[in-house]
Amino acid sequence: GQNIDQPTEMTATEGAIVQINCTYQTSGFNGLFWYQQHAGEAPTFLSYNVLDGLEEKGRFSSFLSRSKGYSYLLLKELQMKDSASYLCAVMDSNYQLIWGAGTKLIIKP
Amino acid sequence: GAVVSQHPSRVICKSGTSVKIECRSLDFQATTMFWYRQFPKQSLMLMATSNEGSKATYEQGVEKDKFLINHASLTLSTLTVTSAHPEDSSFYICSARKGTDFYEQYFGPGTRLTVT
């Protein structure tokens, strides 16, 4: 079956760095997405990785290792507004998104 | 840009009634639209995929007669929850894919449905 695992909840301090991991097993791979979702709102796109390596975009970076079925989202200089759920999603061989359950990130002052 | 709207944002209906949710792509033509459902503290669950002018493809376990999807034009898809029950109360989100942007989905703001 298809499976995406990420931690349920993480806590970090304002100004610090946090890494959210995601491991996946899917039928085929056409890229991995990270989305941010604030409570009661729809997801917003953060990043897309299809090749191995690190993609940096401002305070957010995303890493992919296809051989390990592993990705992480790195958030630097954390701000209170970064408190949200972070969803990992993999596009499978049918170009459908398979979603992880999301990681709730709590930022403390 | 790529903006997707949903209407209504919140709706409360009585058990046994039907409710229609609209999803519109405002500034692009959406060749494919997706309907998701999200229960509290859970991830998005794909309900169905619809392509303009053809019947929707429903995911396993989703009743097509209960969740009617119509994708009548390249900018509008509707989801009708028929004979709603309290267990249908959820956050319904649509997303749309541009013809040229095969890998990215643009999400609507979601609709909170409460069935009493």
Chai-1 contact restraints between the chains, C-beta under 6 A:
chainA,res_idxA,chainB,res_idxB,connection_type,confidence,min_distance_angstrom,max_distance_angstrom,comment,restraint_id
A,G31,B,Y103,contact,1.0,0.0,6.0,A-B,restraint_1
A,A42,B,I93,contact,1.0,0.0,6.0,A-B,restraint_2
A,A42,B,F107,contact,1.0,0.0,6.0,A-B,restraint_3
A,A42,B,G108,contact,1.0,0.0,6.0,A-B,restraint_4
A,A42,B,P109,contact,1.0,0.0,6.0,A-B,restraint_5
A,A42,B,G110,contact,1.0,0.0,6.0,A-B,restraint_6
A,P43,B,F107,contact,1.0,0.0,6.0,A-B,restraint_7
A,W99,B,S43,contact,1.0,0.0,6.0,A-B,restraint_8
A,W99,B,L44,contact,1.0,0.0,6.0,A-B,restraint_9
A,A101,B,S43,contact,1.0,0.0,6.0,A-B,restraint_10
A,G102,B,S43,contact,1.0,0.0,6.0,A-B,restraint_11
